[in-house]
Amino acid sequence: MAEVARVQSALLEWYARQARDLPWRRTRDPYAILVAEVMLQQTQVDRVIPKWHAWLQRFPSLADLAQATRADAIRAWQGLGYNLRAVRLHAIACQAVAEYGGELPRTVPELMALKGIGRYTAGAVACFAYEQPVAMVDTNVRRVLSRVFEVEPSDVEKLADQVVPPAAGYAWNQALMDLGATLCRAKRPLCLVCPLLAECGGPRPSARTKPAAGAFQGSRRFLRGRILDALRHHERIALVDFGEPEIVERMAAEGLVEISFDGYARLAL
Ligand code: SF4
């Protein structure tokens, strides 16, 4: 099993350099974080960003949301889909106003006592708003932790709480999410450029790809030349646009090109 302290320091160092700049990472307002988490549950980040700003402008606080009608909330949710989430948020706001004076409580059990908040969302609010070192496990985090520490996905919850660094829970959880969303993808994880490559016990299909012999070597050289030509003419190219992304990954491992955390290749600077 990977050594926890080394995984922690490699991942935190990567996050310090590569963290995605997301607007909800610039606030510690529990309500704003709750809204982001609920929106992100079934909607992609780039679609959530404008909706998150618009929602907070329309309902700046839990009290504002609780004063609105459920129909207002559903209307404001338009364009995000899965509208029951708007109903849940409205119900949470009403309960928080009735029972907590318009604030969200700080602990996971108290947050889970609010109808509509599950363990994951409770962990996100406790950690991202109140900086408590608690774990939260969604699909991406489950995949990353089960690969890195070689445990069954069904056993990740137990492990997740044990590996949160007590002094850096916020960055750790955000980093796990970033890694799962960008490099440690379900299909074709970008292991060769992953900060956990040396520690991780999980798959690295590209790294395991053995150089082929004979004529294929020629075609591999040809492809490498074409890739470099393309990158000379374009500032960056999405990895998914290459027919042979594992060749680009290998070139990144060799220092010829760089692959950004969001999956774009460019010539190494
Ligand atoms: S080395 Fe590969 S499997 Fe392991 S965490 Fe990184 S991307 Fe995921």
Boltz pocket constraint, residues with backbone or C-beta under 6 A from the ligand:
constraints:
  - pocket:
      binder: B
      contacts: [[A, 144], [A, 147], [A, 148], [A, 183], [A, 184], [A, 185], [A, 189], [A, 190], [A, 191], [A, 192], [A, 194], [A, 195], [A, 196], [A, 197], [A, 200], [A, 201], [A, 202], [A, 203], [A, 204]]
      max_distance: 6.0
